[in-house]
Amino acid sequence: MTDYTRYERARILGARSLQIAMGAPTFVESDSREPIDIAKKEMEENRLPITVKR
């Protein structure tokens, strides 16, 4: 996992959770139906379709 600040992590997970909740395709298999759990699993597996520009 890339080193994100806690603020970047919160922003990324929030944005990705919203995308998933609105019907965006997911990039991991998950037993959970909660968007935040799916986004966390994507982050853990480095499968996020989001980049951070610093």
C-alpha distance matrix in Angstrom:
0.0 3.8 6.4 8.5 11.9 13.1 15.3 12.9 10.9 14.4 15.6 13.0 13.4 17.1 17.6 15.8 17.7 20.9 20.4 20.1 23.1 25.1 24.7 21.9 20.8 17.7 15.3 14.9 17.8 18.2 21.2 20.8 22.6 21.1 19.2 16.9 16.0 15.4 13.2 11.1 10.9 10.0 7.0 6.1 7.2 5.8 9.5 10.2 13.4 12.9 12.6 13.1 16.2 16.9
3.8 0.0 3.8 6.1 9.7 11.8 13.6 10.9 9.9 13.7 14.4 12.1 13.5 16.9 17.0 16.0 18.4 21.1 20.6 21.0 23.9 25.6 25.6 22.6 21.9 19.2 17.1 17.4 20.6 21.1 24.2 23.5 24.9 23.1 20.7 18.4 18.2 17.5 14.7 13.1 13.7 12.2 8.8 9.3 10.3 7.8 11.0 10.7 13.1 11.8 10.4 10.3 12.9 13.4
6.4 3.8 0.0 3.8 6.7 9.3 11.4 9.5 9.0 12.7 13.9 12.5 14.0 17.1 17.7 17.3 19.5 22.0 22.2 22.8 25.3 27.1 27.6 24.8 24.6 22.0 20.2 20.4 23.4 23.4 26.2 25.1 26.5 24.3 22.0 19.2 19.3 19.3 16.3 14.3 15.7 14.7 11.0 11.4 13.3 11.2 14.4 13.5 15.9 13.9 12.2 10.8 13.1 12.5
8.5 6.1 3.8 0.0 3.8 6.3 7.8 5.7 5.8 9.4 10.3 9.5 11.3 14.0 14.7 14.9 17.0 19.3 19.8 20.7 23.0 24.7 25.6 23.0 23.3 21.0 19.9 20.3 23.3 23.0 25.7 24.1 25.1 22.5 20.0 17.2 17.9 18.1 14.8 13.2 15.3 14.3 10.6 12.0 14.3 12.1 14.6 12.8 14.9 12.3 10.8 8.8 11.3 10.7
11.9 9.7 6.7 3.8 0.0 3.8 5.3 5.2 6.1 8.6 9.9 10.5 12.2 14.1 15.4 16.3 18.0 20.0 21.1 22.3 24.0 25.8 27.2 25.0 25.7 23.5 22.8 23.1 25.9 25.2 27.6 25.6 26.4 23.5 21.2 18.0 19.1 19.9 16.6 14.9 17.6 17.0 13.4 14.7 17.5 15.6 17.9 15.9 17.8 14.9 13.4 10.8 12.6 11.3
13.1 11.8 9.3 6.3 3.8 0.0 3.8 5.5 5.0 6.1 8.6 9.9 10.5 12.1 14.2 15.3 16.2 18.2 19.9 20.9 22.1 24.3 25.9 24.1 25.0 22.8 22.5 22.5 25.0 23.7 25.7 23.4 24.2 21.0 19.0 15.6 16.9 18.3 15.1 13.3 16.4 16.5 13.1 14.4 17.6 16.4 18.4 16.2 18.4 15.7 15.1 12.9 15.2 14.3
15.3 13.6 11.4 7.8 5.3 3.8 0.0 3.8 5.4 5.1 6.1 8.5 10.0 10.5 12.2 14.1 15.3 16.6 18.4 19.9 21.0 22.7 24.7 23.0 24.4 22.7 22.8 23.4 26.0 24.8 26.9 24.3 24.5 21.2 18.8 15.7 17.8 18.9 15.5 14.5 17.9 17.4 14.3 16.4 19.3 17.7 19.1 16.3 17.9 14.7 14.1 11.5 13.4 12.6
12.9 10.9 9.5 5.7 5.2 5.5 3.8 0.0 3.8 5.5 5.1 6.0 8.5 9.8 10.5 12.0 13.9 15.4 16.4 18.1 19.7 21.2 22.7 20.6 21.8 20.1 20.0 20.9 23.8 23.2 25.7 23.4 23.6 20.5 17.8 15.0 17.0 17.3 13.6 13.1 16.1 15.0 11.9 14.4 16.8 14.7 16.0 13.1 14.4 11.1 10.3 7.9 10.3 10.2
10.9 9.9 9.0 5.8 6.1 5.0 5.4 3.8 0.0 3.8 5.5 5.2 6.1 8.4 10.0 10.5 11.9 14.2 15.3 16.3 18.0 19.9 21.2 19.3 20.1 17.9 17.8 18.1 20.8 19.9 22.2 20.0 20.5 17.5 15.1 12.0 13.5 14.2 10.7 9.6 12.7 12.1 9.0 11.2 14.1 12.6 14.0 11.5 13.6 11.1 11.3 9.9 13.1 13.4
14.4 13.7 12.7 9.4 8.6 6.1 5.1 5.5 3.8 0.0 3.8 5.6 5.3 6.0 8.5 10.0 10.4 12.2 14.3 15.3 16.2 18.3 20.2 18.8 20.3 18.4 19.0 19.3 21.6 20.2 22.1 19.4 19.4 16.1 13.7 10.6 12.9 14.1 10.8 10.2 13.9 13.7 11.2 13.6 16.6 15.5 16.3 13.5 15.3 12.8 13.6 12.3 15.1 15.6
15.6 14.4 13.9 10.3 9.9 8.6 6.1 5.1 5.5 3.8 0.0 3.8 5.6 5.2 6.1 8.5 9.8 10.7 12.4 14.3 15.3 16.7 18.7 17.2 19.0 17.8 18.6 19.7 22.3 21.3 23.5 20.8 20.3 17.1 14.1 11.8 14.6 15.0 11.4 12.0 15.3 14.3 12.2 15.3 17.6 15.9 16.1 12.8 13.6 10.7 11.5 10.1 12.7 13.6
13.0 12.1 12.5 9.5 10.5 9.9 8.5 6.0 5.2 5.6 3.8 0.0 3.8 5.4 5.2 6.0 8.4 9.9 10.6 12.2 14.1 15.4 16.8 14.7 16.0 14.5 15.0 16.2 19.1 18.6 21.2 18.9 18.5 15.8 12.5 10.5 12.9 12.5 8.7 9.6 12.5 10.9 9.0 12.4 14.3 12.4 12.4 8.9 10.0 7.4 8.8 8.5 11.8 13.5
13.4 13.5 14.0 11.3 12.2 10.5 10.0 8.5 6.1 5.3 5.6 3.8 0.0 3.8 5.5 5.2 5.8 8.5 9.8 10.4 11.9 14.1 15.4 13.9 15.0 13.1 14.0 14.5 16.9 15.7 18.0 15.4 15.2 12.2 9.3 6.8 9.2 9.4 5.9 6.7 10.1 9.4 8.0 11.1 13.3 12.5 12.3 9.5 11.3 9.8 11.9 12.2 15.6 17.2
17.1 16.9 17.1 14.0 14.1 12.1 10.5 9.8 8.4 6.0 5.2 5.4 3.8 0.0 3.8 5.6 5.2 6.3 8.7 10.0 10.5 12.4 14.6 13.7 15.7 14.6 16.2 17.0 19.1 17.7 19.6 16.6 15.6 12.3 9.3 7.4 10.9 11.3 8.4 9.8 13.2 12.6 11.7 14.8 16.9 16.1 15.5 12.3 13.3 11.6 13.8 13.7 16.7 18.3
17.6 17.0 17.7 14.7 15.4 14.2 12.2 10.5 10.0 8.5 6.1 5.2 5.5 3.8 0.0 3.8 5.5 5.2 6.4 8.8 10.0 10.8 12.8 11.4 13.8 13.3 15.0 16.7 19.1 18.4 20.7 18.0 16.7 13.9 10.4 9.6 12.9 12.2 9.1 11.5 14.3 12.6 12.2 15.7 17.2 15.7 14.5 11.0 10.9 9.1 11.6 12.1 14.8 17.0
15.8 16.0 17.3 14.9 16.3 15.3 14.1 12.0 10.5 10.0 8.5 6.0 5.2 5.6 3.8 0.0 3.8 5.4 5.0 6.2 8.6 9.8 10.8 8.9 10.6 9.6 11.3 12.9 15.4 14.9 17.5 15.2 14.1 11.8 8.1 7.9 10.5 9.0 6.0 9.1 11.2 9.3 9.7 13.2 14.1 13.0 11.3 8.1 8.5 8.0 11.2 12.7 15.9 18.4
17.7 18.4 19.5 17.0 18.0 16.2 15.3 13.9 11.9 10.4 9.8 8.4 5.8 5.2 5.5 3.8 0.0 3.8 5.4 5.1 6.1 8.6 10.0 9.4 11.2 10.2 12.5 13.3 14.9 13.6 15.5 12.7 11.2 8.5 4.9 5.0 8.2 7.6 5.7 8.7 11.0 10.4 11.2 14.1 15.4 15.2 13.6 11.0 12.0 11.7 15.0 16.1 19.4 21.6
20.9 21.1 22.0 19.3 20.0 18.2 16.6 15.4 14.2 12.2 10.7 9.9 8.5 6.3 5.2 5.4 3.8 0.0 3.8 5.4 5.0 6.2 8.8 8.8 11.7 11.9 14.7 16.1 17.7 16.6 18.3 15.4 13.1 10.7 7.3 8.4 11.7 11.0 9.3 12.5 14.7 13.7 14.5 17.7 18.8 18.2 16.2 13.3 13.3 12.8 15.9 17.0 19.8 22.2
20.4 20.6 22.2 19.8 21.1 19.9 18.4 16.4 15.3 14.3 12.4 10.6 9.8 8.7 6.4 5.0 5.4 3.8 0.0 3.8 5.5 5.2 6.5 5.4 8.5 9.3 12.2 14.3 16.2 15.9 18.1 15.8 13.6 12.1 8.5 10.2 12.9 11.0 9.4 13.1 14.5 12.7 14.1 17.4 17.8 16.9 14.4 11.5 10.7 11.0 14.5 16.4 19.1 22.0
20.1 21.0 22.8 20.7 22.3 20.9 19.9 18.1 16.3 15.3 14.3 12.2 10.4 10.0 8.8 6.2 5.1 5.4 3.8 0.0 3.8 5.3 5.2 4.7 6.7 6.9 10.3 11.7 13.0 12.5 14.5 12.3 10.0 9.0 5.7 8.5 10.4 8.1 7.8 11.6 12.4 11.1 13.3 16.1 16.3 16.2 13.5 11.5 11.6 12.7 16.4 18.5 21.6 24.4
23.1 23.9 25.3 23.0 24.0 22.1 21.0 19.7 18.0 16.2 15.3 14.1 11.9 10.5 10.0 8.6 6.1 5.0 5.5 3.8 0.0 3.8 5.5 7.2 9.8 10.3 13.8 14.8 15.4 14.2 15.3 12.6 9.6 8.3 5.8 8.8 11.2 10.1 10.2 13.6 14.8 14.3 16.2 18.8 19.5 19.6 17.2 15.1 15.2 15.9 19.4 21.1 24.1 26.7
25.1 25.6 27.1 24.7 25.8 24.3 22.7 21.2 19.9 18.3 16.7 15.4 14.1 12.4 10.8 9.8 8.6 6.2 5.2 5.3 3.8 0.0 3.8 6.1 9.5 11.3 14.9 16.6 17.6 17.0 18.3 16.0 12.9 12.0 9.4 12.3 14.8 13.1 12.9 16.5 17.7 16.4 18.4 21.3 21.6 21.3 18.4 16.2 15.3 16.0 19.6 21.5 24.0 26.9
24.7 25.6 27.6 25.6 27.2 25.9 24.7 22.7 21.2 20.2 18.7 16.8 15.4 14.6 12.8 10.8 10.0 8.8 6.5 5.2 5.5 3.8 0.0 3.8 6.4 8.8 12.5 14.3 15.1 15.0 16.6 14.9 12.0 12.2 9.8 13.2 14.8 12.4 12.8 16.5 16.9 15.4 18.0 20.7 20.3 20.2 17.1 15.4 14.5 16.1 19.8 22.3 25.0 28.1
21.9 22.6 24.8 23.0 25.0 24.1 23.0 20.6 19.3 18.8 17.2 14.7 13.9 13.7 11.4 8.9 9.4 8.8 5.4 4.7 7.2 6.1 3.8 0.0 3.8 6.5 9.7 12.2 13.8 14.5 16.8 15.5 13.2 13.2 10.2 13.0 14.5 11.5 11.3 15.0 15.2 13.0 15.5 18.4 17.7 17.2 13.9 12.1 10.9 12.8 16.5 19.3 22.0 25.2
20.8 21.9 24.6 23.3 25.7 25.0 24.4 21.8 20.1 20.3 19.0 16.0 15.0 15.7 13.8 10.6 11.2 11.7 8.5 6.7 9.8 9.5 6.4 3.8 0.0 3.8 6.7 9.4 10.9 12.3 15.0 14.5 12.9 13.6 11.1 13.8 14.3 10.8 11.2 14.7 13.8 11.6 14.7 17.1 15.7 15.6 12.0 11.3 10.4 13.3 16.9 20.1 23.0 26.3
17.7 19.2 22.0 21.0 23.5 22.8 22.7 20.1 17.9 18.4 17.8 14.5 13.1 14.6 13.3 9.6 10.2 11.9 9.3 6.9 10.3 11.3 8.8 6.5 3.8 0.0 3.8 5.8 7.8 9.2 12.3 12.0 11.2 11.8 9.5 11.6 11.4 7.7 8.4 11.4 10.2 8.1 11.5 13.5 12.2 12.6 9.2 9.1 9.5 12.4 16.0 19.0 22.2 25.3
15.3 17.1 20.2 19.9 22.8 22.5 22.8 20.0 17.8 19.0 18.6 15.0 14.0 16.2 15.0 11.3 12.5 14.7 12.2 10.3 13.8 14.9 12.5 9.7 6.7 3.8 0.0 3.8 7.1 9.5 13.1 13.5 13.7 14.3 12.1 13.5 12.6 8.9 9.2 11.4 9.3 6.7 10.1 11.7 9.5 9.8 6.3 7.6 8.5 11.8 15.0 18.2 21.5 24.4
14.9 17.4 20.4 20.3 23.1 22.5 23.4 20.9 18.1 19.3 19.7 16.2 14.5 17.0 16.7 12.9 13.3 16.1 14.3 11.7 14.8 16.6 14.3 12.2 9.4 5.8 3.8 0.0 3.8 6.3 10.0 11.0 12.1 13.1 11.8 12.8 10.9 7.5 9.0 10.2 7.2 6.1 9.8 10.2 8.1 10.0 7.4 9.5 11.5 14.4 17.4 20.3 23.8 26.4
17.8 20.6 23.4 23.3 25.9 25.0 26.0 23.8 20.8 21.6 22.3 19.1 16.9 19.1 19.1 15.4 14.9 17.7 16.2 13.0 15.4 17.6 15.1 13.8 10.9 7.8 7.1 3.8 0.0 3.8 7.0 9.0 10.5 12.4 12.2 13.6 11.1 8.2 11.0 12.0 8.8 9.1 12.7 12.5 10.8 13.3 11.1 13.1 15.1 18.0 21.1 23.8 27.4 29.9
18.2 21.1 23.4 23.0 25.2 23.7 24.8 23.2 19.9 20.2 21.3 18.6 15.7 17.7 18.4 14.9 13.6 16.6 15.9 12.5 14.2 17.0 15.0 14.5 12.3 9.2 9.5 6.3 3.8 0.0 3.8 5.4 7.6 9.4 10.1 11.3 8.3 6.4 9.9 10.4 7.8 9.4 12.7 12.3 11.7 14.5 12.9 14.3 16.7 19.0 22.1 24.4 28.1 30.4
21.2 24.2 26.2 25.7 27.6 25.7 26.9 25.7 22.2 22.1 23.5 21.2 18.0 19.6 20.7 17.5 15.5 18.3 18.1 14.5 15.3 18.3 16.6 16.8 15.0 12.3 13.1 10.0 7.0 3.8 0.0 3.8 6.6 9.2 11.2 12.5 9.4 8.7 12.5 12.7 10.6 12.9 15.8 15.1 15.0 18.0 16.6 17.8 20.2 22.3 25.5 27.6 31.3 33.5
20.8 23.5 25.1 24.1 25.6 23.4 24.3 23.4 20.0 19.4 20.8 18.9 15.4 16.6 18.0 15.2 12.7 15.4 15.8 12.3 12.6 16.0 14.9 15.5 14.5 12.0 13.5 11.0 9.0 5.4 3.8 0.0 3.8 5.5 8.1 9.3 6.6 6.8 10.5 10.9 9.9 12.3 14.8 14.8 15.4 18.0 16.7 17.1 19.4 21.0 24.2 26.0 29.7 31.8
22.6 24.9 26.5 25.1 26.4 24.2 24.5 23.6 20.5 19.4 20.3 18.5 15.2 15.6 16.7 14.1 11.2 13.1 13.6 10.0 9.6 12.9 12.0 13.2 12.9 11.2 13.7 12.1 10.5 7.6 6.6 3.8 0.0 3.8 6.3 8.9 7.7 7.4 10.7 12.2 11.9 13.4 16.1 16.9 17.4 19.4 17.6 17.4 19.1 20.6 24.1 26.0 29.5 31.8
21.1 23.1 24.3 22.5 23.5 21.0 21.2 20.5 17.5 16.1 17.1 15.8 12.2 12.3 13.9 11.8 8.5 10.7 12.1 9.0 8.3 12.0 12.2 13.2 13.6 11.8 14.3 13.1 12.4 9.4 9.2 5.5 3.8 0.0 3.8 5.6 5.4 6.5 8.8 10.2 11.0 12.6 14.5 15.7 17.0 18.6 17.1 16.3 18.1 19.0 22.3 23.7 27.2 29.2
19.2 20.7 22.0 20.0 21.2 19.0 18.8 17.8 15.1 13.7 14.1 12.5 9.3 9.3 10.4 8.1 4.9 7.3 8.5 5.7 5.8 9.4 9.8 10.2 11.1 9.5 12.1 11.8 12.2 10.1 11.2 8.1 6.3 3.8 0.0 3.8 5.5 5.1 6.1 8.6 9.9 10.5 12.3 14.3 15.4 16.3 14.6 13.2 14.7 15.4 18.8 20.3 23.7 25.9
16.9 18.4 19.2 17.2 18.0 15.6 15.7 15.0 12.0 10.6 11.8 10.5 6.8 7.4 9.6 7.9 5.0 8.4 10.2 8.5 8.8 12.3 13.2 13.0 13.8 11.6 13.5 12.8 13.6 11.3 12.5 9.3 8.9 5.6 3.8 0.0 3.8 5.4 5.0 6.1 8.6 9.8 10.5 12.3 14.3 15.2 14.3 12.7 14.8 14.9 17.8 18.7 22.2 24.0
16.0 18.2 19.3 17.9 19.1 16.9 17.8 17.0 13.5 12.9 14.6 12.9 9.2 10.9 12.9 10.5 8.2 11.7 12.9 10.4 11.2 14.8 14.8 14.5 14.3 11.4 12.6 10.9 11.1 8.3 9.4 6.6 7.7 5.4 5.5 3.8 0.0 3.8 5.4 5.1 6.2 8.6 9.9 10.5 12.4 14.2 13.5 13.0 15.7 16.3 19.2 20.4 24.1 25.8
15.4 17.5 19.3 18.1 19.9 18.3 18.9 17.3 14.2 14.1 15.0 12.5 9.4 11.3 12.2 9.0 7.6 11.0 11.0 8.1 10.1 13.1 12.4 11.5 10.8 7.7 8.9 7.5 8.2 6.4 8.7 6.8 7.4 6.5 5.1 5.4 3.8 0.0 3.8 5.4 5.1 6.2 8.7 9.9 10.6 12.2 10.8 10.4 12.9 14.2 17.4 19.2 22.9 25.1
13.2 14.7 16.3 14.8 16.6 15.1 15.5 13.6 10.7 10.8 11.4 8.7 5.9 8.4 9.1 6.0 5.7 9.3 9.4 7.8 10.2 12.9 12.8 11.3 11.2 8.4 9.2 9.0 11.0 9.9 12.5 10.5 10.7 8.8 6.1 5.0 5.4 3.8 0.0 3.8 5.4 5.0 6.2 8.7 9.9 10.4 9.3 7.8 10.4 10.9 14.0 15.5 19.2 21.3
11.1 13.1 14.3 13.2 14.9 13.3 14.5 13.1 9.6 10.2 12.0 9.6 6.7 9.8 11.5 9.1 8.7 12.5 13.1 11.6 13.6 16.5 16.5 15.0 14.7 11.4 11.4 10.2 12.0 10.4 12.7 10.9 12.2 10.2 8.6 6.1 5.1 5.4 3.8 0.0 3.8 5.4 5.0 6.2 8.7 9.8 10.0 9.3 12.6 12.8 15.1 16.2 19.9 21.5
10.9 13.7 15.7 15.3 17.6 16.4 17.9 16.1 12.7 13.9 15.3 12.5 10.1 13.2 14.3 11.2 11.0 14.7 14.5 12.4 14.8 17.7 16.9 15.2 13.8 10.2 9.3 7.2 8.8 7.8 10.6 9.9 11.9 11.0 9.9 8.6 6.2 5.1 5.4 3.8 0.0 3.8 5.4 5.0 6.2 8.5 8.4 9.2 12.7 13.9 16.3 17.9 21.7 23.5
10.0 12.2 14.7 14.3 17.0 16.5 17.4 15.0 12.1 13.7 14.3 10.9 9.4 12.6 12.6 9.3 10.4 13.7 12.7 11.1 14.3 16.4 15.4 13.0 11.6 8.1 6.7 6.1 9.1 9.4 12.9 12.3 13.4 12.6 10.5 9.8 8.6 6.2 5.0 5.4 3.8 0.0 3.8 5.5 5.2 6.0 4.9 5.5 9.0 10.5 13.1 15.2 18.9 21.1
7.0 8.8 11.0 10.6 13.4 13.1 14.3 11.9 9.0 11.2 12.2 9.0 8.0 11.7 12.2 9.7 11.2 14.5 14.1 13.3 16.2 18.4 18.0 15.5 14.7 11.5 10.1 9.8 12.7 12.7 15.8 14.8 16.1 14.5 12.3 10.5 9.9 8.7 6.2 5.0 5.4 3.8 0.0 3.8 5.4 5.0 6.1 5.7 9.5 9.7 11.4 12.9 16.6 18.3
6.1 9.3 11.4 12.0 14.7 14.4 16.4 14.4 11.2 13.6 15.3 12.4 11.1 14.8 15.7 13.2 14.1 17.7 17.4 16.1 18.8 21.3 20.7 18.4 17.1 13.5 11.7 10.2 12.5 12.3 15.1 14.8 16.9 15.7 14.3 12.3 10.5 9.9 8.7 6.2 5.0 5.5 3.8 0.0 3.8 5.6 7.8 8.9 12.7 13.3 14.6 15.9 19.5 20.8
7.2 10.3 13.3 14.3 17.5 17.6 19.3 16.8 14.1 16.6 17.6 14.3 13.3 16.9 17.2 14.1 15.4 18.8 17.8 16.3 19.5 21.6 20.3 17.7 15.7 12.2 9.5 8.1 10.8 11.7 15.0 15.4 17.4 17.0 15.4 14.3 12.4 10.6 9.9 8.7 6.2 5.2 5.4 3.8 0.0 3.8 5.5 8.1 11.6 13.1 14.6 16.6 20.1 21.9
5.8 7.8 11.2 12.1 15.6 16.4 17.7 14.7 12.6 15.5 15.9 12.4 12.5 16.1 15.7 13.0 15.2 18.2 16.9 16.2 19.6 21.3 20.2 17.2 15.6 12.6 9.8 10.0 13.3 14.5 18.0 18.0 19.4 18.6 16.3 15.2 14.2 12.2 10.4 9.8 8.5 6.0 5.0 5.6 3.8 0.0 3.8 5.8 9.0 10.1 11.1 13.2 16.5 18.5
9.5 11.0 14.4 14.6 17.9 18.4 19.1 16.0 14.0 16.3 16.1 12.4 12.3 15.5 14.5 11.3 13.6 16.2 14.4 13.5 17.2 18.4 17.1 13.9 12.0 9.2 6.3 7.4 11.1 12.9 16.6 16.7 17.6 17.1 14.6 14.3 13.5 10.8 9.3 10.0 8.4 4.9 6.1 7.8 5.5 3.8 0.0 3.8 6.5 8.9 10.9 13.8 17.1 19.7
10.2 10.7 13.5 12.8 15.9 16.2 16.3 13.1 11.5 13.5 12.8 8.9 9.5 12.3 11.0 8.1 11.0 13.3 11.5 11.5 15.1 16.2 15.4 12.1 11.3 9.1 7.6 9.5 13.1 14.3 17.8 17.1 17.4 16.3 13.2 12.7 13.0 10.4 7.8 9.3 9.2 5.5 5.7 8.9 8.1 5.8 3.8 0.0 3.8 5.4 8.0 10.8 14.3 17.0
13.4 13.1 15.9 14.9 17.8 18.4 17.9 14.4 13.6 15.3 13.6 10.0 11.3 13.3 10.9 8.5 12.0 13.3 10.7 11.6 15.2 15.3 14.5 10.9 10.4 9.5 8.5 11.5 15.1 16.7 20.2 19.4 19.1 18.1 14.7 14.8 15.7 12.9 10.4 12.6 12.7 9.0 9.5 12.7 11.6 9.0 6.5 3.8 0.0 3.8 6.9 10.4 13.3 16.6
12.9 11.8 13.9 12.3 14.9 15.7 14.7 11.1 11.1 12.8 10.7 7.4 9.8 11.6 9.1 8.0 11.7 12.8 11.0 12.7 15.9 16.0 16.1 12.8 13.3 12.4 11.8 14.4 18.0 19.0 22.3 21.0 20.6 19.0 15.4 14.9 16.3 14.2 10.9 12.8 13.9 10.5 9.7 13.3 13.1 10.1 8.9 5.4 3.8 0.0 3.8 6.9 9.9 13.1
12.6 10.4 12.2 10.8 13.4 15.1 14.1 10.3 11.3 13.6 11.5 8.8 11.9 13.8 11.6 11.2 15.0 15.9 14.5 16.4 19.4 19.6 19.8 16.5 16.9 16.0 15.0 17.4 21.1 22.1 25.5 24.2 24.1 22.3 18.8 17.8 19.2 17.4 14.0 15.1 16.3 13.1 11.4 14.6 14.6 11.1 10.9 8.0 6.9 3.8 0.0 3.8 6.5 9.7
13.1 10.3 10.8 8.8 10.8 12.9 11.5 7.9 9.9 12.3 10.1 8.5 12.2 13.7 12.1 12.7 16.1 17.0 16.4 18.5 21.1 21.5 22.3 19.3 20.1 19.0 18.2 20.3 23.8 24.4 27.6 26.0 26.0 23.7 20.3 18.7 20.4 19.2 15.5 16.2 17.9 15.2 12.9 15.9 16.6 13.2 13.8 10.8 10.4 6.9 3.8 0.0 3.8 6.3
16.2 12.9 13.1 11.3 12.6 15.2 13.4 10.3 13.1 15.1 12.7 11.8 15.6 16.7 14.8 15.9 19.4 19.8 19.1 21.6 24.1 24.0 25.0 22.0 23.0 22.2 21.5 23.8 27.4 28.1 31.3 29.7 29.5 27.2 23.7 22.2 24.1 22.9 19.2 19.9 21.7 18.9 16.6 19.5 20.1 16.5 17.1 14.3 13.3 9.9 6.5 3.8 0.0 3.8
16.9 13.4 12.5 10.7 11.3 14.3 12.6 10.2 13.4 15.6 13.6 13.5 17.2 18.3 17.0 18.4 21.6 22.2 22.0 24.4 26.7 26.9 28.1 25.2 26.3 25.3 24.4 26.4 29.9 30.4 33.5 31.8 31.8 29.2 25.9 24.0 25.8 25.1 21.3 21.5 23.5 21.1 18.3 20.8 21.9 18.5 19.7 17.0 16.6 13.1 9.7 6.3 3.8 0.0
